[in-house]
Amino acid sequence: MNQTILLKSRPEGTPTLSNFEFQKDDKTLSPSEGEILLEAKYISVDPYLRGRMSDAKSYVPPFNLNEPVASGVVAEVIASKHDTFKTGDFVSGMLAWKTQQISNGDGLTKVSAELAPLSAYLGVLGMTGLTAYLGLHEIGKPKAGETLLVSGAAGAVGSVVGQIGKLLGLRVVGIAGTDEKANLLKSDFGFDEVINYNTTTDMLQAIKTSCPDGVDVYFDNVGGTISDAALFSINRFARIIICGAISVYNKTETPTGVSVQPFLVKNSALMQGFIVSNYADKFPEAMTQLSEWLAKGQLTYRETIVEGFENTPQAFIDLFSGKNTGKMIVKA
Amino acid sequence: MNQTILLKSRPEGTPTLSNFEFQKDDKTLSPSEGEILLEAKYISVDPYLRGRMSDAKSYVPPFNLNEPVASGVVAEVIASKHDTFKTGDFVSGMLAWKTQQISNGDGLTKVSAELAPLSAYLGVLGMTGLTAYLGLHEIGKPKAGETLLVSGAAGAVGSVVGQIGKLLGLRVVGIAGTDEKANLLKSDFGFDEVINYNTTTDMLQAIKTSCPDGVDVYFDNVGGTISDAALFSINRFARIIICGAISVYNKTETPTGVSVQPFLVKNSALMQGFIVSNYADKFPEAMTQLSEWLAKGQLTYRETIVEGFENTPQAFIDLFSGKNTGKMIVKA
């Protein structure tokens, strides 16, 4: 039996289960010439998908209503009439939220279950790792001895950003939402300090205290009041990577906050939106470095794995209350 | 008689005449070996000076209380014991607000009254022109056919930015505060369209209408609600030059507005604070190009010249209500 998850309605504010619809059918799928039949193994749920559920102008087109949601998926080839992909191969790519689907192979990459656990290709060796590496390098231009501040530090991207910062010789300060996350980031990921924004009453002062030399690079995954507070600590020539703004994705009104312009002009600072797909030419270089660090044990990662294809919408919704540590993945 | 203008108190909000104090003395100044005696001819008043009157951390140190204010000044050498500067030479540089002063020549540049009117060295051939040229090129990276939006368009920097945009083949839309300024920018400076923000009730829509292909480069001199409105029209890969934020310089509370982060991430857009002194290595190249355009009559400029050294503080204050068209200069 094949299951599909459709976008039934566009979320207003925080997404709910009622925005999604399950469709089941018993039709047997079989590939035509040049096609493969795929079975989903791991499904990535990511904050940026929230944007595609709205119909506002953005860098990727919105999902259509009553059509399947799509995201990064690792799947197994269970039947093939394709020259490149054989039965038993594993592939990674942007695929529909379906237990089984037909593909012509476009945009899919073969992945090896021996080199790394399959789920890693959705995380540290997938878009997550590439986002962390390329966002930090291409916009952040980090230099040893500088201070790197990371918000959403216990998230999939943030936890990799912080580790790369340490590998490059920076002082790394994270911002996360629980003491457990904060402790893990310090004990297992090498962060120098972590601020728990849920128990800190004065974020502005907390950042100043944790970053006594100011902030040279701010890797921003969250936006909102946390990012407002960070502005007060930026140094001259600071680089701010806007990778995400999870705190405002569910707002129904235009979000407001501290005006960044006076801070940028005072400090000759730079703030730039980062979308990993703009840097596709650098993927090979980044993958080589990430794989090497991973193989040497210099890069670690956490996953929050939710069991069951049917729990995909809930896993996505749980991202917005920070239920994940590291990459949130559904095991289909 | 020598007159000096001191900073008596730090402005709270909009500066007033009471923040300044005049000092007069009859002492005859005479240069020692290696020194020159200067008489101020033209004094530049600029919005950025407001920042130096506060004691907040910024890219230039604050003025000290009960000491002279300083800004760009063109002066005549009226006595010299210096090898480089002779009596009768004109020089430009950062000098105190004094009718006469002694200098050792450091940081001063000789300027020619034959090549251009002396006041131009405080404007189109001075920091103003350099700011316009280098801000636009180094951060804006303008390309022919793109749309350039300029706020504070009738100001000293804005009017040069718009003309350079036209010389480079861009569509140029300005934002200014009176119909007279708007008409002048279109008739004499070649702007394609100008929005009068004082008579426009919906800036967001006005920018959308004037920039039907969106905004690729936004040269921001003002900040505040005008810049908030511009965000809604930025294109993918837009570049926003934060050159000034005159609308918020006099605010006593931290200014707030629309959060820029979601706009930057959606559009892979860049926003960067620009301070001309960071680009000193590019000054010769920029001056060569500006002088060439000026000589060919391809670049025009307006000045608002206020007569009388004693009116310097009022001329500075008048910047914040937009009393100037083009560069505001005091003729000492």
Interface residues (C-beta under 8 A of the other chain):
Chain A: G51 K57 S58 Y59 D220 G223 G224 S227 R236 I242 C243 G244 A245 V248 T254 P255 T256 G257 V258 S259 V260 Q261 P262 F263 L264 V265 K266 N267 S268 A269 L270 M271 Q272 G273 F274 I275 N278
Chain B: G51 K57 S58 Y59 D220 G223 G224 S227 R236 I242 C243 G244 A245 V248 T254 P255 T256 G257 V258 S259 V260 Q261 P262 F263 L264 V265 K266 N267 S268 A269 L270 M271 Q272 G273 F274 I275 N278
